[in-house]
Amino acid sequence: MTEADSERGAAGPGAEWALRPWVTAGLLGLAGLAIHLVTQGRDDVPWQMATAAFLFFGAIAAAFTLDEDNWKAPGLFALAVGAVMAGLAWRAVGYGESLPDEQYGFAAGLVATALALPLFQADFHRRRLATPYGEIYGHVWTDAISAAGALAFTGAAWLVLVLMAELFHLLKIDVLREVIDEGWFGWTFSGVAAGAALGTLRNQLKVLATLQTVVLLVASLLAVPLAAGLALFLLATAVSGPQVLWEATRSATPLLLGCAAGAFVLTNAIARQSDEAMTRSRVMRVAGWTLAAVILPLAVFAAVSMGLRLGQYGLAPERLWGLVAIVVACVCGIGYWAALVRGRKLGWTGYLRKATFHLALGVCGFALLLALPILDFGAISTRNQVARLEQGRVTPGRFDFTALQWDFGEPGRRALRRLATSTNALIKEKAVAALARDERPYFVPEPERFTGEFWVFPRGRTMPDGLQTAIIEKANVCHDELLCRVYLQPDAKTVVVVGDDCARPGMTGEDQVSPSVKCNVEVTAMAFEQGVWAVLERTMPPSLEMSAERERESLQRERDAIERGDVTVGPAQLRQIFIDGKPVNQPFD
């Protein structure tokens, strides 16, 4: 690629245009003023927000693509971008209460637009698959640099304006202060400042090319420690077993996807637009290869983590969007592995750039598809959740009726109205209560009243007077439809109470001892003191680091002991709960 081609791919399709800063400043300034006049500070009227989105995104698309000798195609592109984003804004505002994921659909439209912009700038609509990858690559980075520079200049312009307003305030001249407080001025000034900066930057071909080189160099430096860290992480995970991820955090999926995204960006920062532009450092090239290789295992771990959550809690719109991100990450990882394998002899970077090109095209189309009202994630999730309830995989006491009302859109509310006519009294009661709420409860609810069974050990014994009421009111481990196991101790004054979630309907013997299912066994001790039953200490089974097989064996021993009644308060300097002869958590007085 020649220097002229590099500059063309970096900054735009045409030469320097003296009027560009003035045109972009006027365009974005007028767009900002029009947005204020249309919305009048409101964000809940569909046509107003649709118009605002059309003006905002259409003007930005035009500012990035207009050229002195080429305005028809950029104008049509800007109109198309504005129309798509306006439609998404209208749908999100107008049908927000009926949609479970309006913000995700709008975000998908943003992703599609962001990917379509460099493709259009590189004339993909004319050259299609023959479009040089180097031009697309150059546009991606210089668009990002230009946008960041424009935002930084806008912030600096506001700082100068505020300083000037305060300076004149010392002279009792408050014209600037008063103007700054006007809504129309803020939108207009921000548009003018951003447009002027963007137009100026996009006129400086050599400056943008230099900035791109510097940014990529800095990013390449970050690639080395990230590659080493991710490689060590995967090695440690292979040694200790991936189950440690699910035990350490419930946020493993977004964390793993974030690492995969970082690896993707830094891999391309090292691969550059051509072999000639790549760094000669062997260390950085190895780091780039490593980062390309770790994307797939990170995506697979994220998929396993998401699979565990789906097995425990079922589908939800947010989890389906998480699955979308995982699918994209897995496709990217597979494509990059194929590039590394195919490029063992001829060089992996060329195949990787080709994979990145096709991935960008696929993700752009996929994001646009997801943004359109074609796939109803609310309906899909609702069917899954209701099926789990009706099949007994989740009890009515643990089913999230509130989510159907507030998080699953209109399909969830329709299902909730149907559940309100259920022949199951508890399901009907909870569905009616959820429908009656005017606001979504954001507090953590107290455990539901106990509707399950009491099992007393040793079998054949009966509970002392007042113990059952005390367990329900004080122990806080027996609620919903759990099986409540009560283990009477030989002194007749002490009991161990176990809220056995692992014995709920639908749980198989395999599920009860599976480390991945993670059903809860809540344990507490109670004693008869001064004529009343009182809670001594609420404890949980010990959490120890062990392999999946050892954990399964430990859970099986614990399950067998619970079933046969081997739950005791054993002798010690202090009293302590024992299951299968082994101490559970801290001793108590």
Secondary structure, DSSP 8 states (H G I E B T S, - for coil): --HHHHHHHHH-SS---TTHHHHHHHHHHHHHHHHHHHHTT----HHHHHHHHHHHHHHHHHHHH-BTTB-HHHHHHHHHHHHHHHHHHHHHHHSGGG-S-HHHHHHHHHHHHHHHHHHHHTTHHHHGGGS-HHHHHHHHHHHHHHHHHHHHHHHHHHHHHHHHHHHHHTTT--HHHHHHTSHHHHHHHHHHHHHHHHHHHHH-HHHHHHHHHHHHHHHHHHHHHHHHHHHHHHHHHHHH-THHHHHH-S-HHHHHHHHHHHHHHHHHHHH-SSTTTS---HHHHHHHHHHHHHHHHHHHHHHHHHHHHHHHH---HHHHHHHHHHHHHHHHHHHHHHHHHHTTTT-HHHHHHHHHHHHHHHHHHHHHHHHSTTS-HHHHHHHHHHHHHHTTSS-TTTS-HHHHHHTSHHHHHHHHHHHTT-SSHHHHHHHHHHHH-SS---S--------S-EEEESTT----TTHHHHIIIII-S--TT-EEEEEE-TTSSEEEEEEEGGGSTT--HHHHT-TTT---EEEEEEEEETTEEEEEEEE--------HHHHHHHHHHHHHHHHHT-EEEE-SSSEEEEETTEEEEEEE-
